[in-house]
Amino acid sequence: MSNSYFKIAVLPGDGIGPEVVNESIKVLEAVAEVFQCKFQFSYGLMGAEAIFKTGNPLPDETLKICKESDAVLFGAIGDPIFDNNPDAKVRPEQGLLKLRKELGLYANIRPLKTYASLIDKSPLKRDIIEGTDIQIFRELVSGIYFGEKFTDPDGKYAYDVCKYSTEDIIPIAHMAFKEAEKRKKKLTLIDKANVLDTSRLWRKICQKIAPQYPDVQLDYIFVDNAAMQLVLNPKQFDVILTENMFGDIISDEASVIGGSIGLLPSASVGEENALFEPIHGSYPQAKGKGIANPVASILSTAMMLDYLELPEAAEKLKRAVEHAIENRYVTVDLNSEQHYSTSEVGSFIADYIKYSEKSYYNFENIKIGKSTIV
């Protein structure tokens, strides 16, 4: 691991994106110090910020930076100016969709696990969610989001085409099977095969691939039932595989299980490139207030470290996050009575990476709400 050098493209984006990404950079600087590696950061415009400055949600220069980097660290995109204007021709989200396509990021991976000290924050009962640990694999560059789109000039009808090929499905199916092999050896395909031809194609391909992974149990569940089962009994799931739109919806539903969407990271990976981002949006109402939860961005950074083959650093970062959560050194969304700012949480996590239990933070005082430096 020593003397490793990595080029990281940093796309802070909109809303709280720059604030949470700043904390990920802070954490990476601590990792570089402890694990003798070096990160070179190159910043690019993306989303609404890029539209305001260049008219383009994904400027060519940003795309070039991403293609020349070892990994992309991304914040969030979105702005109420575009959300509230259905006639806007250029939107921040177009930049992200184009970036995924250009970088060939066909698989979106979203881990979901519960933290013991935060279970009471979940809208679901403790006995339902305790011990939940799910890995969601969502196909990212095909399906209805990328199919042909048409709106009748008279405004009387519109359509979006959902299209899949075997080439779209095979790579992410193998990725999900391999992950299931490493975990509890159970893979669930979420689809709507009773209605959709594309879903039936997903099933056929998964059935063909399954014999290559004899230890993995392959199950199927319709997306409407899956949405219900995630609330009734999330622990029945281990690795989930699904197409683009279903994955978008299911993973957002799953995000509330842990108590805060501000906890959940994600990775979007392809054959040559990878992008890491929190699954939360730009949350413009919180911009500049120091209340955004940086944990999802920081855990996305841990996924990036794994991708860069720095497993010890990734593990240390995940332990640092768990340490902050267990000691309730968290933002207001997780503790309304005694909370810390976005920057303070990032500093606490970075400090643990550097000093572990020898940290200059007095943990006993933190627990009673009197953080002091000793």
For each residue, the residues with C-beta under 8 A, 3 or more apart:
1: 4 35 36 37 310 312 313
2: 35 36 37
3: 36 37 38
4: 1 36 37 38 308 310
5: 37 38 40
6: 37 38 39 40 70 71 308
7: 39 40 42 68 69 70
8: 28 39 40 41 42 69 70 71 72 73 304
9: 42 43 44 62 65 66 68 69 71 72 73
10: 21 25 41 42 43 44 72 73
11: 17 21 43 44 45 46 62 66 72 73 74 75
12: 17 18 21 22 43 46 49 75
13: 17 18 21 46 47 48 49 74 75 76 77 92 282
14: 17 47 48 49 75 76 77 78 79 92 282 284
15: 76 78 79 281 282 283 284 286 287
16: 19 20 75 76 280 282 283 284 286 287 292 342
17: 11 12 13 14 20 21 47 74 75 76 77 282
18: 12 13 21 22 75
19: 16 22 23 287 288 290 292 294 342 343
20: 16 17 23 24 75 76 278 292 293 294 296 297 298 342
21: 10 11 12 13 17 18 24 25 73 74 75 297
22: 12 18 19 25 26 343 346
23: 19 20 26 27 294 297 298 342 343 345 346 349
24: 20 21 27 28 73 294 297 298 300 301 346
25: 10 21 22 28 29 41 73
26: 22 23 29 30 346 347 350
27: 23 24 30 31 298 301 317 320 346 349 350 353
28: 8 24 25 31 32 39 301
29: 25 26 32 33 39 350
30: 26 27 33 34 350 351 353 354
31: 27 28 34 35 37 305 310 313 316 317 353
32: 28 29 35 36 37 38 39
33: 29 30 354
34: 30 31 313 316 353 354
35: 1 2 31 32 310 312 313 316
36: 1 2 3 4 32
37: 1 2 3 4 5 6 31 32 310 313
38: 3 4 5 6 32
39: 6 7 8 28 29 32
40: 5 6 7 8
41: 8 10 25
42: 7 8 9 10 65 68 69
43: 9 10 11 12 65
44: 9 10 11 59 61 62 65 66
45: 11 49 50 53 54 59 61 62
46: 11 12 13 49 50 57 58 62 74 77 92 95 96 99
47: 13 14 17 50 51 57 76 77 78 79 92 95 96 282
48: 13 14 51 52 57 77 78 79 81 82 92 282
49: 12 13 14 45 46 52 53
50: 45 46 47 53 54 56 57 58 59 62 92 95
51: 47 48 54 55 56 57 82 90 92 95
52: 48 49
53: 45 49 50
54: 45 50 51 59
55: 51 90
56: 50 51 59 60 90 95
57: 46 47 48 50 51 77 90 91 92 93 94 95 96 98
58: 46 50 62 63 94 95 96 98 99 102
59: 44 45 50 54 56 62 63
60: 56 63 64
61: 44 45 64 65
62: 9 11 44 45 46 50 58 59 65 66
63: 58 59 60 66 67 99 102
64: 60 61 67 68
65: 9 42 43 44 61 62 68 69
66: 9 11 44 62 63 69 72 99 102 103 273 275
67: 63 64 102 103 273
68: 7 9 42 64 65
69: 7 8 9 42 65 66 72
70: 6 7 8 308
71: 6 8 9 273 274 275 276 304 307 308
72: 8 9 10 11 66 69 103 273 274 275 276
73: 8 9 10 11 21 24 25 275 276 277 300 301 304
74: 11 13 17 21 46 275 276 277
75: 11 12 13 14 16 17 18 20 21 277 278 282 297
76: 13 14 15 16 17 20 47 277 278 280 281 282 283
77: 13 14 17 46 47 48 57 92 93 95 96 281 282
78: 14 15 47 48 82 83 92 93 281 282 284
79: 14 15 47 48 82 83 92 282 284
80: 83 84 284
81: 48 84 85 88
82: 48 51 78 79 85 88 91 92
83: 78 79 80
84: 80 81
85: 81 82 88
86:
87:
88: 81 82 85 91
89:
90: 51 55 56 57 94
91: 57 82 88 94
92: 13 14 46 47 48 50 51 57 77 78 79 82 95 96
93: 57 77 78 96 97
94: 57 58 90 91 97 98
95: 46 47 50 51 56 57 58 77 92 98 99
96: 46 47 57 58 77 92 93 99 100
97: 93 94 100 101 145 146
98: 57 58 94 95 101 102
99: 46 58 63 66 95 96 102 103 105 275
100: 96 97 103 105 140 141 268 275
101: 97 98 104 105 141 146
102: 58 63 66 67 98 99
103: 66 67 72 99 100 270 272 273 275
104: 101 141 270 271 272 273
105: 99 100 101 108 140 141 268 269 270 273 274 275
106: 139 140 141 142 168 171 172 269 270
107: 137 138 139 140 171 172 175 268 269 270
108: 105 136 137 138 139 140 247 251 266 267 268
109: 135 136 137 138 266 267 268 269 303
110: 135 136 138 251 254 264 265 266 279
111: 133 134 135 136 264 265 303
112: 132 133 134 135 136 251 254 255 257 258 264
113: 132 133 134 258
114: 118 119 122 129 130 131 132 133 257 258 259
115: 118 119 258 259 263 322 325 326
116: 119 130 326
117: 325 326 328
118: 114 115 121 122 258 259 260 263 325 334
119: 114 115 116 122 126 129 130 259
120: 126 259
121: 118 258 259 260 334
122: 114 118 119 126 129 256 257 258 259
123: 256
124: 128 129 231 234 256 257
125: 128 129
126: 119 120 122 129 130
127: 130
128: 124 125 232 233 234 235
129: 114 119 122 124 125 126 132 234 235 257 258
130: 114 116 119 126 127
131: 114 235
132: 112 113 114 129 234 235 257 258
133: 111 112 113 114 238
134: 111 112 113 234 237 238 239 240 254
135: 109 110 111 112 179 183 238 239 240
136: 108 109 110 111 112 240 242 247 250 251 254
137: 107 108 109 172 175 176 179 239 240 241 242 247
138: 107 108 109 110 242 243 244 246 247 248 250 251
139: 106 107 108 142 143 164 168 169 172 242 243 244 247
140: 100 105 106 107 108 244 247 268
141: 100 101 104 105 106 146 168 244
142: 106 139 146 163 164 165 168 243 244
143: 139 146 147 162 163 164 168 198 243 244 245
144: 147 160 161 162 244 245
145: 97 244 245
146: 97 101 141 142 143 163 244
147: 143 144 160 161 162 163
148: 159 160 161 163
149: 158 159 160 161
150: 158 159
151: 155 157 158
152: 155 156 157 158
153:
154:
155: 151 152
156: 152
157: 151 152
158: 149 150 151 152
159: 148 149 150
160: 144 147 148 149
161: 144 147 148 149
162: 143 144 147 196 198 245
163: 142 143 146 147 148 198
164: 139 142 143 168 169 198 201 202 243
165: 142 168 169
166: 169 170 201 205
167: 170 171
168: 106 139 141 142 143 164 165
169: 139 164 165 166 172 173 201 202 205 206
170: 166 167 173 174 205 209
171: 106 107 167 174 175 271
172: 106 107 137 139 169 175 176 241
173: 169 170 176 177 205 206 209 241
174: 170 171 177 178 209
175: 107 137 171 172 178 179
176: 137 172 173 179 180 187 239 240 241
177: 173 174 180 181 187 209 210 212 213 216
178: 174 175 181 182 213
179: 135 137 175 176 182 183 239
180: 176 177 183 184 185 186 187 213 216 238 239
181: 177 178 185 213 215 216
182: 178 179
183: 135 179 180 186 238 239
184: 180 238 239
185: 180 181 215 216 217 238
186: 180 183 216 217 219 237 238 239
187: 176 177 180 216 217 218 219 238 239 240 241
188: 218 219 220 221 226 237 238 239 240 241
189: 202 203 206 218 219 220 221 241 242
190: 221 222 223 226 240 241 242 246 247 250
191: 196 199 202 203 220 221 222 223 242 243 246
192: 195 196 199 222 223 224 246
193: 196 199 200 202 203 220 222
194: 222
195: 192 199
196: 162 191 192 193 199 200
197: 200 201
198: 143 162 163 164 201 202 243
199: 191 192 193 195 196 202 203 243
200: 193 196 197 203 204
201: 164 166 169 197 198 204 205
202: 164 169 189 191 193 198 199 205 206 243
203: 189 191 193 199 200 206 207 220
204: 200 201 207 208
205: 166 169 170 173 201 202 208 209
206: 169 173 189 202 203 209 210 218 241
207: 203 204 210 218
208: 204 205 211
209: 170 173 174 177 205 206 212 213
210: 177 206 207 213 216 218
211: 208 214
212: 177 209
213: 177 178 180 181 209 210 216
214: 211
215: 181 185
216: 177 180 181 185 186 187 210 213
217: 185 186 187
218: 187 188 189 206 207 210
219: 186 187 188 189
220: 188 189 191 193 203
221: 188 189 190 191 225 226 229
222: 190 191 192 193 194 225 226
223: 190 191 192 226 227 242 246 249 250
224: 192 227 228
225: 221 222 228 229
226: 188 190 221 222 223 229 230 240 246 250
227: 223 224 230 231 249 250 253
228: 224 225 231 232
229: 221 225 226 232 233 234 236 237
230: 226 227 234 237 250 253 254 257
231: 124 227 228 234 253
232: 128 228 229
233: 128 229 236
234: 124 128 129 132 134 229 230 231 237 254 257
235: 128 129 131 132
236: 229 233
237: 134 186 188 229 230 234 240
238: 133 134 135 180 183 184 185 186 187 188
239: 134 135 137 176 179 180 183 184 186 187 188
240: 134 135 136 137 176 187 188 190 226 237 250
241: 137 172 173 176 187 188 189 190 206
242: 136 137 138 139 189 190 191 223 246 247 250
243: 138 139 142 143 164 191 198 199 202 246 247
244: 138 139 140 141 142 143 144 145 146 247 248
245: 143 144 145 162 248 249
246: 138 190 191 192 223 226 242 243 249 250
247: 108 136 137 138 139 140 190 242 243 244 250 251
248: 138 244 245 251 252
249: 223 227 245 246 252 253
250: 136 138 190 223 226 227 230 240 242 246 247 253 254
251: 108 110 112 136 138 247 248 254 255 266 279
252: 248 249 255 261 279
253: 227 230 231 249 250 256
254: 110 112 134 136 230 234 250 251 257
255: 112 251 252 258 261 264 279
256: 122 123 124 253 259 261
257: 112 114 122 124 129 132 230 234 254
258: 112 113 114 115 118 121 122 129 132 255 263 264
259: 114 115 118 119 120 121 122 256 263 334
260: 118 121 263 293 333 334
261: 252 255 256 264 279 280 296
262: 278 280 292 293 295 296 331 333 334
263: 115 118 258 259 260 293 295 296 299
264: 110 111 112 255 258 261 278 279 280 296 299
265: 110 111 276 277 278 279 296 297 298 299 300 301 302 303
266: 108 109 110 251 276 277 278 279 300 303
267: 108 109 274 275 276 300 303 304 307
268: 100 105 107 108 109 140 274 275 276 277
269: 105 106 107 109 273 274 275 307
270: 103 104 105 106 107 273 274
271: 104 171
272: 103 104
273: 66 67 71 72 103 104 105 269 270
274: 71 72 105 267 268 269 270 304 307
275: 66 71 72 73 74 99 100 103 105 267 268 269
276: 71 72 73 74 265 266 267 268 300 301 303 304 307
277: 73 74 75 76 265 266 268 297 300
278: 20 75 76 262 264 265 266 296 297 299 300
279: 110 251 252 255 261 264 265 266 296
280: 16 76 261 262 264 283 293 296
281: 15 76 77 78
282: 13 14 15 16 17 47 48 75 76 77 78 79 287
283: 15 16 76 280 286 287 292
284: 14 15 16 78 79 80 287
285:
286: 15 16 283 289 291 292
287: 15 16 19 282 283 284
288: 19
289: 286 292
290: 19 341 342 343
291: 286 331 332 333 341 342
292: 16 19 20 262 283 286 289 331 342
293: 20 260 262 263 280 296 330 331 333 334 342 345
294: 19 20 23 24 297 298 331 342 345 346
295: 262 263 298 299 321 324 325 330 331 345
296: 20 261 262 263 264 265 278 279 280 293 299 300
297: 20 21 23 24 75 265 277 278 294 300 301
298: 20 23 24 27 265 294 295 301 302 317 321 346 349
299: 263 264 265 278 295 296 302 303 317 318 321
300: 24 73 265 266 267 276 277 278 296 297 303 304
301: 24 27 28 73 265 276 297 298 304 305 317
302: 265 298 299 305 306 314 317 318 321
303: 109 111 265 266 267 276 299 300 306 307 314
304: 8 71 73 267 274 276 300 301 307 308
305: 31 301 302 308 310 311 313 314 317
306: 302 303 309 310 311 314
307: 71 267 269 274 276 303 304
308: 4 6 70 71 304 305
309: 306
310: 1 4 31 35 37 305 306 313 314
311: 305 306 314 315
312: 1 35 315 316
313: 1 31 34 35 37 305 310 316 317
314: 302 303 305 306 310 311 317 318
315: 311 312 318 319
316: 31 34 35 312 313 319 320 353
317: 27 31 298 299 301 302 305 313 314 320 321 349 353
318: 299 302 314 315 321 322
319: 315 316 322 323 352
320: 27 316 317 323 324 349 350 352 353
321: 295 298 299 302 317 318 324 325 349
322: 115 318 319 325 326
323: 319 320 326 327 349 352
324: 295 320 321 327 329 330 345 348 349 352
325: 115 117 118 295 321 322 328 329 330 334
326: 115 116 117 322 323
327: 323 324 363 366 367
328: 117 325 334 335 338 366 367
329: 324 325 340 344 345 348 361 366 371
330: 293 295 324 325 333 334 335 339 340 345
331: 262 291 292 293 294 295 334 335 339 340 341 342 345
332: 291 335 336 339
333: 260 262 291 293 330
334: 118 121 259 260 262 293 325 328 330 331 339
335: 328 330 331 332 338 339
336: 332 339
337: 369
338: 328 335 369
339: 330 331 332 334 335 336
340: 329 330 331 344 345 348 371
341: 290 291 331 344 345
342: 16 19 20 23 290 291 292 293 294 331 345 346
343: 19 22 23 290 346 347
344: 329 340 341 347 348
345: 23 293 294 295 324 329 330 331 340 341 342 348 349
346: 22 23 24 26 27 294 298 342 343 349 350
347: 26 343 344 350 351
348: 324 329 340 344 345 351 352 361
349: 23 27 298 317 320 321 323 324 345 346 352 353
350: 26 27 29 30 320 346 347 353 354
351: 30 347 348 354 355 359 360 361
352: 319 320 323 324 348 349 355 356 359
353: 27 30 31 34 316 317 320 349 350 356
354: 30 33 34 350 351
355: 351 352 358 359 360
356: 352 353 359
357:
358: 355
359: 351 352 355 356 363
360: 351 355 373 374
361: 329 348 351 366 371 373
362: 365 366 371 372 373 374
363: 327 359 366 367
364: 367 368
365: 362 368 370 371 372
366: 327 328 329 361 362 363 369 370 371
367: 327 328 363 364
368: 364 365
369: 337 338 366
370: 365 366
371: 329 340 361 362 365 366
372: 362 365
373: 360 361 362
374: 360 362
